[in-house]
Amino acid sequence: MPNLKPSIPYHSRRNNERRHDQANEQIEKFYEIFKEMSFEISFTDALMLMPKFASTLKALIGNKEKLSEMGRTPMDEHCSAVILNKFPKKLGDLGKFLIPCEFPRNG
């Protein structure tokens, strides 16, 4: 006797609804994470950095499956220096230098 298993009508609609619900949950998670973000930078620095971060924000919004991997990362002075391009000034060129090395002779 064949296995008569009832099929779910409109199963593709159910899958689409499930994907839609999952996408909505991820968007809500993104907005919760986004609301908790804070940076201590001057207003002029923020205005100058806006074009640089626009593509990053678009990528975050467009890449929904990785939103759950995002977490809260505390920023120290090294991270803020990288973001704001405020690195210490180079002290000077050291000039020429030699690296001693020896090659064995075949013989």
Biopython code that builds the backbone (N, CA, C, O; Angstrom):
import numpy as np
from Bio.PDB.StructureBuilder import StructureBuilder

atoms = [
    (1, "MET", "N", (0.846, -1.177, 0.000)),
    (1, "MET", "CA", (0.000, 0.000, 0.000)),
    (1, "MET", "C", (0.895, 1.245, 0.000)),
    (1, "MET", "O", (1.820, 1.323, 0.808)),
    (2, "PRO", "N", (0.649, 2.204, -0.870)),
    (2, "PRO", "CA", (1.484, 3.409, -0.924)),
    (2, "PRO", "C", (1.306, 4.254, 0.334)),
    (2, "PRO", "O", (0.246, 4.274, 0.959)),
    (3, "ASN", "N", (2.378, 4.942, 0.672)),
    (3, "ASN", "CA", (2.370, 5.821, 1.843)),
    (3, "ASN", "C", (1.621, 7.102, 1.476)),
    (3, "ASN", "O", (2.121, 7.930, 0.714)),
    (4, "LEU", "N", (0.453, 7.248, 2.011)),
    (4, "LEU", "CA", (-0.359, 8.427, 1.721)),
    (4, "LEU", "C", (-0.131, 9.471, 2.800)),
    (4, "LEU", "O", (-0.699, 9.406, 3.890)),
    (5, "LYS", "N", (0.701, 10.418, 2.472)),
    (5, "LYS", "CA", (1.009, 11.488, 3.418)),
    (5, "LYS", "C", (0.339, 12.754, 2.903)),
    (5, "LYS", "O", (0.591, 13.173, 1.773)),
    (6, "PRO", "N", (-0.505, 13.359, 3.712)),
    (6, "PRO", "CA", (-1.192, 14.555, 3.218)),
    (6, "PRO", "C", (-0.195, 15.696, 3.010)),
    (6, "PRO", "O", (0.677, 15.941, 3.844)),
    (7, "SER", "N", (-0.340, 16.368, 1.911)),
    (7, "SER", "CA", (0.551, 17.498, 1.651)),
    (7, "SER", "C", (-0.099, 18.780, 2.160)),
    (7, "SER", "O", (-1.321, 18.902, 2.239)),
    (8, "ILE", "N", (0.752, 19.710, 2.494)),
    (8, "ILE", "CA", (0.272, 20.997, 2.990)),
    (8, "ILE", "C", (-0.045, 21.867, 1.782)),
    (8, "ILE", "O", (0.816, 22.079, 0.928)),
    (9, "PRO", "N", (-1.263, 22.367, 1.702)),
    (9, "PRO", "CA", (-1.584, 23.224, 0.556)),
    (9, "PRO", "C", (-0.813, 24.538, 0.639)),
    (9, "PRO", "O", (-0.648, 25.117, 1.713)),
    (10, "TYR", "N", (-0.358, 24.981, -0.494)),
    (10, "TYR", "CA", (0.368, 26.246, -0.596)),
    (10, "TYR", "C", (1.606, 26.267, 0.296)),
    (10, "TYR", "O", (1.837, 27.235, 1.021)),
    (11, "HIS", "N", (2.397, 25.206, 0.243)),
    (11, "HIS", "CA", (3.585, 25.152, 1.095)),
    (11, "HIS", "C", (4.590, 26.248, 0.738)),
    (11, "HIS", "O", (5.341, 26.690, 1.608)),
    (12, "SER", "N", (4.622, 26.690, -0.505)),
    (12, "SER", "CA", (5.545, 27.771, -0.865)),
    (12, "SER", "C", (5.141, 29.070, -0.174)),
    (12, "SER", "O", (6.003, 29.860, 0.211)),
    (13, "ARG", "N", (3.845, 29.297, -0.015)),
    (13, "ARG", "CA", (3.378, 30.488, 0.689)),
    (13, "ARG", "C", (3.807, 30.430, 2.154)),
    (13, "ARG", "O", (4.216, 31.436, 2.734)),
    (14, "ARG", "N", (3.707, 29.227, 2.746)),
    (14, "ARG", "CA", (4.121, 29.063, 4.141)),
    (14, "ARG", "C", (5.616, 29.338, 4.290)),
    (14, "ARG", "O", (6.039, 29.985, 5.248)),
    (15, "ASN", "N", (6.421, 28.842, 3.336)),
    (15, "ASN", "CA", (7.862, 29.087, 3.380)),
    (15, "ASN", "C", (8.172, 30.568, 3.198)),
    (15, "ASN", "O", (9.051, 31.107, 3.871)),
    (16, "ASN", "N", (7.456, 31.225, 2.294)),
    (16, "ASN", "CA", (7.667, 32.657, 2.091)),
    (16, "ASN", "C", (7.305, 33.444, 3.346)),
    (16, "ASN", "O", (8.006, 34.389, 3.709)),
    (17, "GLU", "N", (6.226, 33.066, 4.003)),
    (17, "GLU", "CA", (5.832, 33.741, 5.241)),
    (17, "GLU", "C", (6.888, 33.531, 6.316)),
    (17, "GLU", "O", (7.211, 34.448, 7.071)),
    (18, "ARG", "N", (7.421, 32.317, 6.379)),
    (18, "ARG", "CA", (8.457, 32.021, 7.372)),
    (18, "ARG", "C", (9.713, 32.862, 7.107)),
    (18, "ARG", "O", (10.308, 33.412, 8.034)),
    (19, "ARG", "N", (10.107, 32.954, 5.831)),
    (19, "ARG", "CA", (11.274, 33.774, 5.483)),
    (19, "ARG", "C", (11.013, 35.245, 5.780)),
    (19, "ARG", "O", (11.891, 35.954, 6.269)),
    (20, "HIS", "N", (9.805, 35.694, 5.482)),
    (20, "HIS", "CA", (9.446, 37.089, 5.741)),
    (20, "HIS", "C", (9.493, 37.380, 7.244)),
    (20, "HIS", "O", (10.011, 38.416, 7.661)),
    (21, "ASP", "N", (8.953, 36.466, 8.055)),
    (21, "ASP", "CA", (8.990, 36.644, 9.509)),
    (21, "ASP", "C", (10.429, 36.654, 10.020)),
    (21, "ASP", "O", (10.785, 37.455, 10.884)),
    (22, "GLN", "N", (11.253, 35.756, 9.475)),
    (22, "GLN", "CA", (12.649, 35.686, 9.899)),
    (22, "GLN", "C", (13.388, 36.976, 9.514)),
    (22, "GLN", "O", (14.185, 37.488, 10.300)),
    (23, "ALA", "N", (13.130, 37.494, 8.329)),
    (23, "ALA", "CA", (13.760, 38.743, 7.896)),
    (23, "ALA", "C", (13.321, 39.898, 8.789)),
    (23, "ALA", "O", (14.137, 40.747, 9.148)),
    (24, "ASN", "N", (12.044, 39.936, 9.150)),
    (24, "ASN", "CA", (11.565, 40.992, 10.046)),
    (24, "ASN", "C", (12.229, 40.915, 11.408)),
    (24, "ASN", "O", (12.569, 41.943, 11.992)),
    (25, "GLU", "N", (12.417, 39.700, 11.924)),
    (25, "GLU", "CA", (13.096, 39.535, 13.214)),
    (25, "GLU", "C", (14.530, 40.036, 13.133)),
    (25, "GLU", "O", (15.009, 40.698, 14.054)),
    (26, "GLN", "N", (15.219, 39.725, 12.035)),
    (26, "GLN", "CA", (16.601, 40.166, 11.889)),
    (26, "GLN", "C", (16.687, 41.681, 11.743)),
    (26, "GLN", "O", (17.615, 42.301, 12.263)),
    (27, "ILE", "N", (15.741, 42.274, 11.051)),
    (27, "ILE", "CA", (15.731, 43.734, 10.927)),
    (27, "ILE", "C", (15.510, 44.375, 12.291)),
    (27, "ILE", "O", (16.148, 45.375, 12.618)),
    (28, "GLU", "N", (14.611, 43.806, 13.088)),
    (28, "GLU", "CA", (14.381, 44.328, 14.435)),
    (28, "GLU", "C", (15.642, 44.211, 15.281)),
    (28, "GLU", "O", (15.970, 45.131, 16.030)),
    (29, "LYS", "N", (16.359, 43.083, 15.171)),
    (29, "LYS", "CA", (17.621, 42.917, 15.905)),
    (29, "LYS", "C", (18.628, 43.971, 15.475)),
    (29, "LYS", "O", (19.327, 44.545, 16.310)),
    (30, "PHE", "N", (18.705, 44.226, 14.162)),
    (30, "PHE", "CA", (19.630, 45.230, 13.652)),
    (30, "PHE", "C", (19.321, 46.598, 14.246)),
    (30, "PHE", "O", (20.224, 47.301, 14.699)),
    (31, "TYR", "N", (18.051, 46.974, 14.245)),
    (31, "TYR", "CA", (17.686, 48.283, 14.777)),
    (31, "TYR", "C", (17.952, 48.378, 16.275)),
    (31, "TYR", "O", (18.325, 49.443, 16.766)),
    (32, "GLU", "N", (17.768, 47.286, 17.006)),
    (32, "GLU", "CA", (18.078, 47.295, 18.440)),
    (32, "GLU", "C", (19.578, 47.499, 18.650)),
    (32, "GLU", "O", (19.988, 48.289, 19.501)),
    (33, "ILE", "N", (20.390, 46.787, 17.875)),
    (33, "ILE", "CA", (21.845, 46.950, 17.970)),
    (33, "ILE", "C", (22.229, 48.363, 17.558)),
    (33, "ILE", "O", (23.059, 49.000, 18.207)),
    (34, "PHE", "N", (21.628, 48.851, 16.487)),
    (34, "PHE", "CA", (21.937, 50.177, 15.968)),
    (34, "PHE", "C", (21.577, 51.264, 16.975)),
    (34, "PHE", "O", (22.299, 52.253, 17.101)),
    (35, "LYS", "N", (20.466, 51.092, 17.696)),
    (35, "LYS", "CA", (20.054, 52.087, 18.695)),
    (35, "LYS", "C", (21.037, 52.161, 19.852)),
    (35, "LYS", "O", (21.215, 53.222, 20.451)),
    (36, "GLU", "N", (21.687, 51.024, 20.173)),
    (36, "GLU", "CA", (22.603, 50.989, 21.305)),
    (36, "GLU", "C", (24.000, 51.493, 20.961)),
    (36, "GLU", "O", (24.816, 51.687, 21.862)),
    (37, "MET", "N", (24.293, 51.706, 19.686)),
    (37, "MET", "CA", (25.622, 52.172, 19.285)),
    (37, "MET", "C", (25.813, 53.620, 19.684)),
    (37, "MET", "O", (24.906, 54.445, 19.570)),
    (38, "SER", "N", (27.008, 53.906, 20.152)),
    (38, "SER", "CA", (27.338, 55.295, 20.441)),
    (38, "SER", "C", (28.827, 55.503, 20.201)),
    (38, "SER", "O", (29.643, 54.630, 20.495)),
    (39, "PHE", "N", (29.167, 56.660, 19.667)),
    (39, "PHE", "CA", (30.549, 57.013, 19.394)),
    (39, "PHE", "C", (30.809, 58.385, 19.987)),
    (39, "PHE", "O", (29.962, 59.276, 19.921)),
    (40, "GLU", "N", (31.962, 58.540, 20.552)),
    (40, "GLU", "CA", (32.324, 59.837, 21.107)),
    (40, "GLU", "C", (33.280, 60.531, 20.142)),
    (40, "GLU", "O", (34.499, 60.450, 20.291)),
    (41, "ILE", "N", (32.705, 61.218, 19.147)),
    (41, "ILE", "CA", (33.501, 61.980, 18.193)),
    (41, "ILE", "C", (32.845, 63.339, 18.019)),
    (41, "ILE", "O", (31.671, 63.529, 18.338)),
    (42, "SER", "N", (33.620, 64.271, 17.511)),
    (42, "SER", "CA", (33.071, 65.612, 17.322)),
    (42, "SER", "C", (32.092, 65.616, 16.149)),
    (42, "SER", "O", (32.113, 64.727, 15.298)),
    (43, "PHE", "N", (31.255, 66.613, 16.128)),
    (43, "PHE", "CA", (30.245, 66.723, 15.078)),
    (43, "PHE", "C", (30.894, 66.886, 13.703)),
    (43, "PHE", "O", (30.424, 66.311, 12.721)),
    (44, "THR", "N", (31.970, 67.666, 13.633)),
    (44, "THR", "CA", (32.643, 67.859, 12.339)),
    (44, "THR", "C", (33.257, 66.557, 11.844)),
    (44, "THR", "O", (33.193, 66.260, 10.651)),
    (45, "ASP", "N", (33.856, 65.771, 12.749)),
    (45, "ASP", "CA", (34.391, 64.462, 12.351)),
    (45, "ASP", "C", (33.268, 63.552, 11.862)),
    (45, "ASP", "O", (33.438, 62.822, 10.886)),
    (46, "ALA", "N", (32.126, 63.594, 12.539)),
    (46, "ALA", "CA", (30.991, 62.761, 12.126)),
    (46, "ALA", "C", (30.521, 63.143, 10.726)),
    (46, "ALA", "O", (30.217, 62.271, 9.913)),
    (47, "LEU", "N", (30.460, 64.440, 10.443)),
    (47, "LEU", "CA", (30.043, 64.885, 9.111)),
    (47, "LEU", "C", (31.042, 64.458, 8.038)),
    (47, "LEU", "O", (30.654, 64.089, 6.930)),
    (48, "MET", "N", (32.330, 64.510, 8.376)),
    (48, "MET", "CA", (33.347, 64.115, 7.401)),
    (48, "MET", "C", (33.335, 62.608, 7.166)),
    (48, "MET", "O", (33.647, 62.159, 6.063)),
    (49, "LEU", "N", (32.981, 61.816, 8.179)),
    (49, "LEU", "CA", (33.011, 60.360, 8.054)),
    (49, "LEU", "C", (31.735, 59.772, 7.467)),
    (49, "LEU", "O", (31.724, 58.596, 7.104)),
    (50, "MET", "N", (30.664, 60.547, 7.363)),
    (50, "MET", "CA", (29.391, 60.006, 6.870)),
    (50, "MET", "C", (29.503, 59.325, 5.510)),
    (50, "MET", "O", (28.975, 58.224, 5.355)),
    (51, "PRO", "N", (30.166, 59.923, 4.514)),
    (51, "PRO", "CA", (30.263, 59.222, 3.220)),
    (51, "PRO", "C", (31.017, 57.898, 3.322)),
    (51, "PRO", "O", (30.708, 56.959, 2.588)),
    (52, "LYS", "N", (31.995, 57.807, 4.215)),
    (52, "LYS", "CA", (32.766, 56.572, 4.361)),
    (52, "LYS", "C", (31.922, 55.452, 4.943)),
    (52, "LYS", "O", (32.097, 54.292, 4.570)),
    (53, "PHE", "N", (31.013, 55.776, 5.848)),
    (53, "PHE", "CA", (30.213, 54.750, 6.512)),
    (53, "PHE", "C", (28.921, 54.425, 5.771)),
    (53, "PHE", "O", (28.245, 53.457, 6.121)),
    (54, "ALA", "N", (28.565, 55.201, 4.767)),
    (54, "ALA", "CA", (27.314, 54.948, 4.044)),
    (54, "ALA", "C", (27.317, 53.564, 3.404)),
    (54, "ALA", "O", (26.327, 52.838, 3.497)),
    (55, "SER", "N", (28.418, 53.193, 2.757)),
    (55, "SER", "CA", (28.470, 51.873, 2.113)),
    (55, "SER", "C", (28.455, 50.759, 3.152)),
    (55, "SER", "O", (27.891, 49.693, 2.907)),
    (56, "THR", "N", (29.072, 50.995, 4.313)),
    (56, "THR", "CA", (29.069, 49.986, 5.374)),
    (56, "THR", "C", (27.661, 49.761, 5.897)),
    (56, "THR", "O", (27.247, 48.620, 6.100)),
    (57, "LEU", "N", (26.926, 50.835, 6.115)),
    (57, "LEU", "CA", (25.555, 50.697, 6.598)),
    (57, "LEU", "C", (24.675, 50.006, 5.566)),
    (57, "LEU", "O", (23.833, 49.183, 5.926)),
    (58, "LYS", "N", (24.857, 50.330, 4.285)),
    (58, "LYS", "CA", (24.087, 49.657, 3.241)),
    (58, "LYS", "C", (24.402, 48.168, 3.220)),
    (58, "LYS", "O", (23.506, 47.342, 3.045)),
    (59, "ALA", "N", (25.678, 47.824, 3.398)),
    (59, "ALA", "CA", (26.071, 46.410, 3.403)),
    (59, "ALA", "C", (25.467, 45.688, 4.601)),
    (59, "ALA", "O", (25.032, 44.543, 4.479)),
    (60, "LEU", "N", (25.437, 46.346, 5.755)),
    (60, "LEU", "CA", (24.847, 45.726, 6.945)),
    (60, "LEU", "C", (23.358, 45.478, 6.750)),
    (60, "LEU", "O", (22.842, 44.422, 7.117)),
    (61, "ILE", "N", (22.679, 46.450, 6.176)),
    (61, "ILE", "CA", (21.241, 46.294, 5.974)),
    (61, "ILE", "C", (20.965, 45.238, 4.907)),
    (61, "ILE", "O", (20.030, 44.450, 5.046)),
    (62, "GLY", "N", (21.761, 45.215, 3.853)),
    (62, "GLY", "CA", (21.547, 44.263, 2.772)),
    (62, "GLY", "C", (21.952, 42.846, 3.112)),
    (62, "GLY", "O", (21.443, 41.903, 2.506)),
    (63, "ASN", "N", (22.846, 42.668, 4.057)),
    (63, "ASN", "CA", (23.363, 41.348, 4.396)),
    (63, "ASN", "C", (22.690, 40.864, 5.667)),
    (63, "ASN", "O", (23.338, 40.763, 6.709)),
    (64, "LYS", "N", (21.407, 40.564, 5.598)),
    (64, "LYS", "CA", (20.596, 40.279, 6.778)),
    (64, "LYS", "C", (21.007, 39.012, 7.506)),
    (64, "LYS", "O", (20.868, 38.939, 8.727)),
    (65, "GLU", "N", (21.515, 38.001, 6.786)),
    (65, "GLU", "CA", (21.813, 36.746, 7.453)),
    (65, "GLU", "C", (22.970, 36.864, 8.443)),
    (65, "GLU", "O", (23.095, 36.026, 9.336)),
    (66, "LYS", "N", (23.807, 37.875, 8.308)),
    (66, "LYS", "CA", (24.935, 38.020, 9.219)),
    (66, "LYS", "C", (24.631, 38.945, 10.391)),
    (66, "LYS", "O", (25.491, 39.152, 11.248)),
    (67, "LEU", "N", (23.436, 39.499, 10.445)),
    (67, "LEU", "CA", (23.106, 40.405, 11.542)),
    (67, "LEU", "C", (23.134, 39.696, 12.879)),
    (67, "LEU", "O", (23.503, 40.292, 13.892)),
    (68, "SER", "N", (22.747, 38.425, 12.895)),
    (68, "SER", "CA", (22.734, 37.708, 14.168)),
    (68, "SER", "C", (24.142, 37.479, 14.692)),
    (68, "SER", "O", (24.325, 37.265, 15.891)),
    (69, "GLU", "N", (25.147, 37.519, 13.810)),
    (69, "GLU", "CA", (26.528, 37.322, 14.241)),
    (69, "GLU", "C", (27.111, 38.585, 14.865)),
    (69, "GLU", "O", (28.140, 38.537, 15.539)),
    (70, "MET", "N", (26.447, 39.708, 14.635)),
    (70, "MET", "CA", (26.975, 40.956, 15.179)),
    (70, "MET", "C", (26.812, 40.983, 16.685)),
    (70, "MET", "O", (25.831, 40.466, 17.221)),
    (71, "GLY", "N", (27.738, 41.564, 17.343)),
    (71, "GLY", "CA", (27.646, 41.702, 18.778)),
    (71, "GLY", "C", (28.122, 43.076, 19.184)),
    (71, "GLY", "O", (28.498, 43.897, 18.348)),
    (72, "ARG", "N", (28.099, 43.303, 20.437)),
    (72, "ARG", "CA", (28.543, 44.585, 20.946)),
    (72, "ARG", "C", (30.054, 44.532, 21.147)),
    (72, "ARG", "O", (30.555, 43.647, 21.841)),
    (73, "THR", "N", (30.771, 45.454, 20.554)),
    (73, "THR", "CA", (32.221, 45.492, 20.651)),
    (73, "THR", "C", (32.630, 46.805, 21.295)),
    (73, "THR", "O", (32.379, 47.876, 20.742)),
    (74, "PRO", "N", (33.261, 46.728, 22.466)),
    (74, "PRO", "CA", (33.715, 47.973, 23.087)),
    (74, "PRO", "C", (34.877, 48.566, 22.292)),
    (74, "PRO", "O", (35.726, 47.836, 21.780)),
    (75, "MET", "N", (34.905, 49.872, 22.196)),
    (75, "MET", "CA", (35.965, 50.533, 21.439)),
    (75, "MET", "C", (36.961, 51.148, 22.395)),
    (75, "MET", "O", (36.586, 51.856, 23.330)),
    (76, "ASP", "N", (38.234, 50.876, 22.157)),
    (76, "ASP", "CA", (39.281, 51.500, 22.946)),
    (76, "ASP", "C", (39.923, 52.611, 22.114)),
    (76, "ASP", "O", (39.470, 52.908, 21.009)),
    (77, "GLU", "N", (40.976, 53.219, 22.651)),
    (77, "GLU", "CA", (41.577, 54.335, 21.924)),
    (77, "GLU", "C", (42.227, 53.898, 20.616)),
    (77, "GLU", "O", (42.337, 54.701, 19.690)),
    (78, "HIS", "N", (42.667, 52.621, 20.520)),
    (78, "HIS", "CA", (43.258, 52.142, 19.266)),
    (78, "HIS", "C", (42.195, 52.093, 18.169)),
    (78, "HIS", "O", (42.438, 52.537, 17.047)),
    (79, "CYS", "N", (41.015, 51.552, 18.493)),
    (79, "CYS", "CA", (39.936, 51.469, 17.497)),
    (79, "CYS", "C", (39.493, 52.853, 17.056)),
    (79, "CYS", "O", (39.301, 53.094, 15.864)),
    (80, "SER", "N", (39.332, 53.753, 17.993)),
    (80, "SER", "CA", (38.881, 55.088, 17.612)),
    (80, "SER", "C", (39.952, 55.802, 16.793)),
    (80, "SER", "O", (39.624, 56.606, 15.921)),
    (81, "ALA", "N", (41.240, 55.518, 17.063)),
    (81, "ALA", "CA", (42.306, 56.115, 16.257)),
    (81, "ALA", "C", (42.245, 55.601, 14.831)),
    (81, "ALA", "O", (42.483, 56.358, 13.890)),
    (82, "VAL", "N", (41.932, 54.334, 14.659)),
    (82, "VAL", "CA", (41.823, 53.762, 13.315)),
    (82, "VAL", "C", (40.643, 54.381, 12.576)),
    (82, "VAL", "O", (40.766, 54.740, 11.406)),
    (83, "ILE", "N", (39.510, 54.507, 13.244)),
    (83, "ILE", "CA", (38.319, 55.064, 12.599)),
    (83, "ILE", "C", (38.521, 56.533, 12.238)),
    (83, "ILE", "O", (38.145, 56.962, 11.148)),
    (84, "LEU", "N", (39.099, 57.286, 13.127)),
    (84, "LEU", "CA", (39.248, 58.722, 12.906)),
    (84, "LEU", "C", (40.542, 59.090, 12.185)),
    (84, "LEU", "O", (40.785, 60.267, 11.920)),
    (85, "ASN", "N", (41.378, 58.094, 11.863)),
    (85, "ASN", "CA", (42.679, 58.325, 11.218)),
    (85, "ASN", "C", (43.548, 59.277, 12.030)),
    (85, "ASN", "O", (44.233, 60.129, 11.465)),
    (86, "LYS", "N", (43.522, 59.137, 13.335)),
    (86, "LYS", "CA", (44.344, 59.974, 14.204)),
    (86, "LYS", "C", (45.499, 59.129, 14.737)),
    (86, "LYS", "O", (45.509, 58.722, 15.899)),
    (87, "PHE", "N", (46.462, 58.877, 13.866)),
    (87, "PHE", "CA", (47.619, 58.094, 14.252)),
    (87, "PHE", "C", (48.723, 59.025, 14.731)),
    (87, "PHE", "O", (48.762, 60.191, 14.337)),
    (88, "PRO", "N", (49.620, 58.526, 15.574)),
    (88, "PRO", "CA", (50.741, 59.371, 15.986)),
    (88, "PRO", "C", (51.621, 59.713, 14.783)),
    (88, "PRO", "O", (51.714, 58.933, 13.834)),
    (89, "LYS", "N", (52.260, 60.870, 14.826)),
    (89, "LYS", "CA", (53.107, 61.300, 13.719)),
    (89, "LYS", "C", (54.367, 60.440, 13.664)),
    (89, "LYS", "O", (54.889, 60.002, 14.690)),
    (90, "LYS", "N", (54.837, 60.214, 12.447)),
    (90, "LYS", "CA", (56.057, 59.450, 12.247)),
    (90, "LYS", "C", (57.230, 60.291, 12.729)),
    (90, "LYS", "O", (57.327, 61.473, 12.396)),
    (91, "LEU", "N", (58.121, 59.688, 13.511)),
    (91, "LEU", "CA", (59.229, 60.433, 14.093)),
    (91, "LEU", "C", (60.300, 60.775, 13.067)),
    (91, "LEU", "O", (60.941, 61.821, 13.169)),
    (92, "GLY", "N", (60.494, 59.935, 12.112)),
    (92, "GLY", "CA", (61.505, 60.215, 11.098)),
    (92, "GLY", "C", (61.945, 58.937, 10.426)),
    (92, "GLY", "O", (61.640, 57.837, 10.885)),
    (93, "ASP", "N", (62.674, 59.097, 9.320)),
    (93, "ASP", "CA", (63.144, 57.948, 8.572)),
    (93, "ASP", "C", (64.428, 57.437, 9.206)),
    (93, "ASP", "O", (65.322, 58.223, 9.521)),
    (94, "LEU", "N", (64.525, 56.142, 9.393)),
    (94, "LEU", "CA", (65.715, 55.554, 10.003)),
    (94, "LEU", "C", (66.865, 55.421, 9.015)),
    (94, "LEU", "O", (67.983, 55.104, 9.423)),
    (95, "GLY", "N", (66.632, 55.646, 7.772)),
    (95, "GLY", "CA", (67.688, 55.545, 6.772)),
    (95, "GLY", "C", (67.899, 54.111, 6.333)),
    (95, "GLY", "O", (66.998, 53.277, 6.425)),
    (96, "LYS", "N", (69.121, 53.830, 5.847)),
    (96, "LYS", "CA", (69.434, 52.488, 5.372)),
    (96, "LYS", "C", (69.710, 51.570, 6.547)),
    (96, "LYS", "O", (70.168, 52.002, 7.605)),
    (97, "PHE", "N", (69.424, 50.309, 6.341)),
    (97, "PHE", "CA", (69.778, 49.311, 7.342)),
    (97, "PHE", "C", (70.111, 48.015, 6.628)),
    (97, "PHE", "O", (69.652, 47.780, 5.510)),
    (98, "LEU", "N", (70.909, 47.175, 7.272)),
    (98, "LEU", "CA", (71.339, 45.909, 6.693)),
    (98, "LEU", "C", (70.773, 44.753, 7.493)),
    (98, "LEU", "O", (70.671, 44.814, 8.719)),
    (99, "ILE", "N", (70.412, 43.712, 6.787)),
    (99, "ILE", "CA", (69.972, 42.485, 7.445)),
    (99, "ILE", "C", (71.037, 41.435, 7.164)),
    (99, "ILE", "O", (71.174, 40.988, 6.025)),
    (100, "PRO", "N", (71.792, 41.034, 8.179)),
    (100, "PRO", "CA", (72.850, 40.047, 7.936)),
    (100, "PRO", "C", (72.261, 38.666, 7.662)),
    (100, "PRO", "O", (71.342, 38.223, 8.350)),
    (101, "CYS", "N", (72.803, 37.995, 6.649)),
    (101, "CYS", "CA", (72.392, 36.624, 6.359)),
    (101, "CYS", "C", (73.552, 35.892, 5.691)),
    (101, "CYS", "O", (74.366, 36.504, 5.000)),
    (102, "GLU", "N", (73.618, 34.606, 5.897)),
    (102, "GLU", "CA", (74.673, 33.786, 5.310)),
    (102, "GLU", "C", (74.040, 32.686, 4.484)),
    (102, "GLU", "O", (73.001, 32.136, 4.848)),
    (103, "PHE", "N", (74.686, 32.369, 3.352)),
    (103, "PHE", "CA", (74.220, 31.294, 2.488)),
    (103, "PHE", "C", (75.237, 30.159, 2.542)),
    (103, "PHE", "O", (76.434, 30.406, 2.392)),
    (104, "PRO", "N", (74.798, 28.943, 2.749)),
    (104, "PRO", "CA", (75.757, 27.827, 2.793)),
    (104, "PRO", "C", (76.345, 27.575, 1.404)),
    (104, "PRO", "O", (75.664, 27.701, 0.386)),
    (105, "ARG", "N", (77.627, 27.214, 1.397)),
    (105, "ARG", "CA", (78.307, 26.933, 0.128)),
    (105, "ARG", "C", (78.093, 25.486, -0.255)),
    (105, "ARG", "O", (78.162, 24.592, 0.588)),
    (106, "ASN", "N", (77.836, 25.264, -1.515)),
    (106, "ASN", "CA", (77.724, 23.896, -2.025)),
    (106, "ASN", "C", (79.121, 23.421, -2.383)),
    (106, "ASN", "O", (79.776, 23.996, -3.253)),
    (107, "GLY", "N", (79.559, 22.412, -1.736)),
    (107, "GLY", "CA", (80.903, 22.038, -2.122)),
    (107, "GLY", "C", (81.382, 20.872, -1.488)),
    (107, "GLY", "O", (82.513, 20.455, -1.737)),
]
sb = StructureBuilder()
sb.init_structure("model")
sb.init_model(0)
sb.init_chain("A")
sb.init_seg("    ")
for serial, (resi, resn, name, xyz) in enumerate(atoms, 1):
    if name == "N":
        sb.init_residue(resn, " ", resi, " ")
    sb.init_atom(name, np.array(xyz, "f"), 0.0, 1.0, " ", f" {name:<3s}", serial, name[0])
structure = sb.get_structure()
